[in-house]
Amino acid sequence: MSTPHTEHHTEHPTDHTLTLAIAGMTCASCAGRVEQALAKVAGVRQARVNLAGEIAIVSGDALDLERLQQAVAKAGYRALPGQYRAKSDSERQPGISVMLSAVLSLPLAPPMLLEPFGLHPMLPGWLQLCFASTVQFGLGGGFYRSGWKALRSGSIDGRHRNRRPPRDFDQKCGGIGACAPDLHRDLR
């Protein structure tokens, strides 16, 4: 494991700056949750999170890497020492996931496109369910994972007026809500 980047901060002679790679952020709300979690750790004077760079820069005295990592984990993300992290294959090539989603969705399109012409080339309901579920929950599972992290960190419980749900939370709930009646009908 690499040593975290640490340097002395010039404003306070006892301050140090620590750079952490943050894994799992998908939007500005995620970055804000990580920043708030880091700012609450004892000894932290300032925490700045860069979503695009997937890094957090933490300044303070007596910074404890383990406590910082625990705070980030409690918020639903992962902090790694150092500035850079190796991206997974799915993060490097999101186009593959999009292409696979399109291929699995393609058999579901003809019934919708041909219905106005009186044609009904329907696949069996169980096969439609398999294709749609694979796309929505398998390949699109990242949306649900980030929503679950937001729920677990308490940012969507209504008690914290200064917190906002992730920008795509309504899409996550809407996707499940739109799918539920069809699922009920197809499984009867």
Secondary structure by P-SEA (a helix, b strand, c coil): ccccbbbbbcccccbbbbbbbbcccccaaaaaaaaaaaaacccccbbbbbccccbbbbbcccccaaaaaaaaaaaccccccccbbbbccccccaaaaaaaaaaaacccccccccccccccccccaaaaaaaaaaaaccccaaaaaaaaaaaaaccccccccccccccaaaaaaaaaaaaaaaaaaaac
